[in-house]
Amino acid sequence: MAEGGALLLVGCGKMGGAMLDGWLAAGTASRVVVVEPSGLPESVRGNPAVSAATGPADLFSGVGPSGFVPDVVVLAVKPQVMDTVLPGYRPLVRPGTVFLSIAAGKTIGSFEALLGGGAAVVRSMPNTPAAIGRGMTVAVGNAAVTEAQRTLCDALLRAVGDVAWVEDESLLDPVTAVSGSGPAYVFLMVEAMAKAGEAAGLPAELAMRLARATVAGAGELMHQSPTSAADLRKAVTSPNGTTQAALDVLMAGDGLQPLMDRAIAAAARRSRELAQ
Ligand SMILES: NC(=O)c1ccc[n+]([C@@H]2O[C@H](COP(=O)([O-])OP(=O)(O)OC[C@H]3O[C@@H](n4cnc5c(N)ncnc54)[C@H](OP(=O)(O)O)[C@@H]3O)[C@@H](O)[C@H]2O)c1
């Protein structure tokens, strides 16, 4: 981020807090004002780059850090409170300020309606591994977002993991279905592997330990390797071996793929419904 760039973080819970820690660790923020009912998180108290405000009144009425004009307003409150919270920040709408939302399901159109015309808006969809700096975020901006603002938002989102940009906002529904909700599918797979291990005779605790370590280890192997998922799979599959026996079941016509197709389609459909 450019030297002297300033951020306003609205909502500093799980995601907002993880992002704030990421920005400070990576040096991507020179000044951050945080609006959060519970005050500043413990991890940033005493940091001279971070100050607290109790709400928009502090910013615009001579109280607290009044006169603060942020380059980016990061919106990290729950989607259900966005409609009541956002209009308070309308005075910040100007060409030099971009609103970056991480709220699930809130469309660019809904932000434009709440902020008024001309607001530069980036909508993004992160996922929970962002809390450990390993998130996957997909972002889309409206026509008012400049190239420099897009670069700035990219740097802010990159502080908590990988970032991809799309031009078509409707892709955020399948994105939500794959990467947004995806961590839950992986956790379910651990549960299912552990249950199946138990059914095959393992003590419950050992089955869970094996399933959890296997998924975490395989995930890390994939993270560190440039090899495709399919090639990593083939590398551990000897012809007529044990892995092959399991994959014959998982890759059968009624195996994992049609199940995953249905699951992802259901999540994408629900994402579209929630955005209505
Ligand atoms: N967690 C995820 O995995 C995840 C993944 C993708 C996207 N997101 C999105 O990230 C956003 C934040 O989620 P989260 O999990 O971080 O929720 P969270 O932990 O509840 O954080 C939201 C924070 O906003 C605060 N807040 C409430 N009203 C406020 C106001 N008027 N001004 C400023 N702050 C206010 C809340 O304080 P109180 O608790 O005191 O109300 C809370 O600390 C959501 O929009 C969600 O859709 C989350």
The ligand as an SDF file (V2000), in Angstrom:
LIG
                    3D

 48 52  0  0  0  0  0  0  0  0999 V2000
  -16.1700  -15.7450    9.3100 N   0  0  0  0  0  0  0  0  0  0  0  0
  -16.0320  -16.1720    8.0660 C   0  0  0  0  0  0  0  0  0  0  0  0
  -15.5480  -17.2550    7.7950 O   0  0  0  0  0  0  0  0  0  0  0  0
  -16.4030  -15.3230    6.8970 C   0  0  0  0  0  0  0  0  0  0  0  0
  -16.1470  -15.8200    5.6030 C   0  0  0  0  0  0  0  0  0  0  0  0
  -16.4920  -15.0060    4.5170 C   0  0  0  0  0  0  0  0  0  0  0  0
  -17.0740  -13.7660    4.7380 C   0  0  0  0  0  0  0  0  0  0  0  0
  -17.3140  -13.3510    6.0260 N   0  0  0  0  0  0  0  0  0  0  0  0
  -17.9490  -12.0650    6.2060 C   0  0  0  0  0  0  0  0  0  0  0  0
  -17.1720  -11.2770    7.0840 O   0  0  0  0  0  0  0  0  0  0  0  0
  -18.0360  -10.4000    7.7900 C   0  0  0  0  0  0  0  0  0  0  0  0
  -17.6650  -10.4570    9.2600 C   0  0  0  0  0  0  0  0  0  0  0  0
  -17.8460  -11.7970    9.7120 O   0  0  0  0  0  0  0  0  0  0  0  0
  -17.1820  -12.2830   11.0640 P   0  0  0  0  0  0  0  0  0  0  0  0
  -17.2220  -13.7580   11.0310 O   0  0  0  0  0  0  0  0  0  0  0  0
  -15.8920  -11.5680   11.2620 O   0  0  0  0  0  0  0  0  0  0  0  0
  -18.2730  -11.7430   12.1030 O   0  0  0  0  0  0  0  0  0  0  0  0
  -18.0380  -11.2150   13.5790 P   0  0  0  0  0  0  0  0  0  0  0  0
  -16.9150  -11.9420   14.2250 O   0  0  0  0  0  0  0  0  0  0  0  0
  -19.3670  -11.1870   14.2370 O   0  0  0  0  0  0  0  0  0  0  0  0
  -17.5350   -9.7190   13.3260 O   0  0  0  0  0  0  0  0  0  0  0  0
  -18.3820   -8.6370   13.0660 C   0  0  0  0  0  0  0  0  0  0  0  0
  -18.0200   -7.5400   14.0430 C   0  0  0  0  0  0  0  0  0  0  0  0
  -18.7300   -6.3480   13.7000 O   0  0  0  0  0  0  0  0  0  0  0  0
  -19.0870   -5.7380   14.9140 C   0  0  0  0  0  0  0  0  0  0  0  0
  -20.1460   -4.7530   14.7360 N   0  0  0  0  0  0  0  0  0  0  0  0
  -21.4880   -4.9070   14.9070 C   0  0  0  0  0  0  0  0  0  0  0  0
  -22.1110   -3.7370   14.6460 N   0  0  0  0  0  0  0  0  0  0  0  0
  -21.1480   -2.8400   14.2890 C   0  0  0  0  0  0  0  0  0  0  0  0
  -21.1750   -1.4810   13.9190 C   0  0  0  0  0  0  0  0  0  0  0  0
  -22.3160   -0.7870   13.8640 N   0  0  0  0  0  0  0  0  0  0  0  0
  -20.0130   -0.8740   13.6160 N   0  0  0  0  0  0  0  0  0  0  0  0
  -18.8550   -1.5510   13.6640 C   0  0  0  0  0  0  0  0  0  0  0  0
  -18.7640   -2.8470   14.0350 N   0  0  0  0  0  0  0  0  0  0  0  0
  -19.9050   -3.4850   14.3460 C   0  0  0  0  0  0  0  0  0  0  0  0
  -19.4880   -6.8950   15.7820 C   0  0  0  0  0  0  0  0  0  0  0  0
  -19.5180   -6.5230   17.1330 O   0  0  0  0  0  0  0  0  0  0  0  0
  -20.5740   -7.2770   18.1240 P   0  0  0  0  0  0  0  0  0  0  0  0
  -20.1630   -8.7030   18.1250 O   0  0  0  0  0  0  0  0  0  0  0  0
  -20.3610   -6.5680   19.4130 O   0  0  0  0  0  0  0  0  0  0  0  0
  -21.9290   -7.0650   17.5110 O   0  0  0  0  0  0  0  0  0  0  0  0
  -18.3790   -7.9020   15.4780 C   0  0  0  0  0  0  0  0  0  0  0  0
  -17.2570   -7.7120   16.3140 O   0  0  0  0  0  0  0  0  0  0  0  0
  -19.4620  -10.8600    7.5240 C   0  0  0  0  0  0  0  0  0  0  0  0
  -20.0900   -9.9420    6.6710 O   0  0  0  0  0  0  0  0  0  0  0  0
  -19.3110  -12.1980    6.8720 C   0  0  0  0  0  0  0  0  0  0  0  0
  -20.3100  -12.4140    5.8920 O   0  0  0  0  0  0  0  0  0  0  0  0
  -16.9880  -14.1070    7.1050 C   0  0  0  0  0  0  0  0  0  0  0  0
  1  2  1  0
  2  3  2  0
  2  4  1  0
  4  5  1  0
  4 48  2  0
  5  6  2  0
  6  7  1  0
  7  8  2  0
  8  9  1  0
  8 48  1  0
  9 10  1  0
  9 46  1  0
 10 11  1  0
 11 12  1  0
 11 44  1  0
 12 13  1  0
 13 14  1  0
 14 15  2  0
 14 16  1  0
 14 17  1  0
 17 18  1  0
 18 19  2  0
 18 20  1  0
 18 21  1  0
 21 22  1  0
 22 23  1  0
 23 24  1  0
 23 42  1  0
 24 25  1  0
 25 26  1  0
 25 36  1  0
 26 27  1  0
 26 35  1  0
 27 28  2  0
 28 29  1  0
 29 30  1  0
 29 35  2  0
 30 31  1  0
 30 32  2  0
 32 33  1  0
 33 34  2  0
 34 35  1  0
 36 37  1  0
 36 42  1  0
 37 38  1  0
 38 39  2  0
 38 40  1  0
 38 41  1  0
 42 43  1  0
 44 45  1  0
 44 46  1  0
 46 47  1  0
M  CHG  2   8   1  16  -1
M  END
$$$$
